[in-house]
Amino acid sequence: MSRILSFVIGFLLGAICGAAAVLLLTPQPGAALRERIRHEAEAILAEGKQAAQQRQRELEAQLERLRTGKA
């Protein structure tokens, strides 16, 4: 479980750093840059929430299998 969690955390941090680098190195007006950063942050958060929900479903299914003895 810790390997998966480490991967997800690393993936999210890499995505955030990559998005920040692209946004900061691309010349744009301030308002457009702020809007793009907001949009990218929302997309990253949505992806993180989706990954967390998927992992929660997996863990709940695993817990249920352990409780019923079908592990």
N, C-alpha and C positions, 0 to 999 in steps of 0.2 A: 504494500500500500504506500509506503513512503517513497518508493521509486516513482510511482505514478504522480503522487503529489509534488515531488520535486520536479518532475517533467512539466507538469501543468504550470507551476510557479515560474519555472525557467522560461517556458514558452510565453507566458503573459508578460514577464519582464522584458524579454527580447522584443516582443511585439510593441510594447510601450516605448522602448528605447529606439527602435527602428522608426516608428511613426514620428516620434519627437525629432529625430535627426532629419528625416525627410521634410517635415514641416518647417523646421528652423532653417534649413539650407535652401529652401525654395523661395525665391523672392516674390512676395505678395504684399498688397496693402494690409495695414493692421487689422481692419475689420474682417477682411476675407480670411486672414490667417487665424483670427480668433474663432471665426465660424468653423473653419476647417478643423482646428484643434478640438473644438466642442464636439463636432461630428465624429471625429476619430476616437475621442475618449468614450463617447456613448457606444460606439461600435465595439470597442475593446471591453467595456463593462458588460455589454449584452453577451458577448462571447464567453466571458468569464462566468457570468451567471448561468449560461447554458451548460458549460462544462461542469459547474458545481451541481446543478440539478441532475445531470446525467450520472455523476459520481454518487450523489445521494441515492438515486434510484438503484444503482448497482449495490451499494452498501445495504440498503433496506432489503433487497432481494437476498443478499448473502446472509443477513441476519435472520430472515424468515426461514431460509434453508437450514440454518444452524438450530433454530428453535424447533423445527419439525423433525430434525434428525436426518434430513436428506442431503447432508453435506457430502 
